[in-house]
């Protein structure tokens, strides 16, 4: 039976999300009601195997769902993305015989909300380094001290997946990947007042000796580029699910443009704007750009699901598809604003929000500079010393 995304995300649910999205953007609040409805539908466990109580979907199906969700409420989709990244990493590792994140899968089914605590101010090493101190404890756990930025789901997460650097163990330095619960050792700043994606509430997180128990320390790897499965798991699910969100934004901008030019009529000709040759050309250009995105994202998602080995090309393919999704979405939204005219300039217009929301994609790893450097190395080899 063909996968039907409208079963998990029916039109009436998306309509409610879209209506609330404007309020959360305006009031700078977290979409608690959206999350509650997604939880109730089992959405937070879509990537968890059926035998563990989840929906048993692959990344390809999750990508379609995230595109659909982003077309209604981009900030909700982006926030939930960060939870799905960890359940996706658990799936990627599990598919490859690494079972260390089963607690994430079981937690997602039980209602836990996992947040993504990797980004740090000024740390362009991202997965390959950390300014957060990971202090080993006698019982095998770790205490983490440092600051993480862009922590989506900040008001509601129950477990924070993060990394830090252990420089004191005999085999150090080691990057430590682990999960800490929300305790008094974790301080969430109320500092999220941004241009767009306001509903994500991706606030700054301070760690003051936050403890990850021994059974929540999932990997210890050497700093720097590393073939460890957790690095591939995080990079692949993060890039592909991000690309999905921005592909969904592009689709919504295109749909709004089509609806608007079909409704508006020219005083000069008396005909719908959709009959104007210049507008038709611009809408066609938007569609030509958008149509290339879903197959690209789907293809790489299916390759991850099927354990296809692209070898060293993987990182350039993944950073490339994220980069194309963001830049294409931004261009499509820009054209949609032009097509829809002055009404899109009002803050209350949906396109005005999409115009601001899509800009967030420029700041997610891989940023344009990193993506180009990765692809250049894949085709031209590394820079000479």
Secondary structure, DSSP 8 states (H G I E B T S, - for coil): ----HHHHS-HHHHHHHHHHHHHHHHHT---HHHHHHHHHHTGGGTTS-GGGTS----HHHHHHHHHHHHHH-HHHHHHHHHHHHHHHHHHHHHHTT--TTHHHHHHHHHT--EEEE---TT-TTGGG--SSEEEE-TTS-EEEEEEEEEETTTTT-SEEEEEEEE-SSTT--EEEEEEEE--TTEEE------SS-GGG--EEEEEEEEEE-GGGEEEEE-SSS---HHHHHHHHHHHHHHHHHHHHHHHHHHHHHHHHHHH-B-TTTSSBGGG-HHHHHHHHHHHHHHHHHHHHHHHHHHHHHTT---GGGHHHHHHHHHHHHHHHHHHHHHHHHHHHGGGGGSTTSHHHHHHHHGGGGGTSSS-HHHHHHHHHHHHH-S---
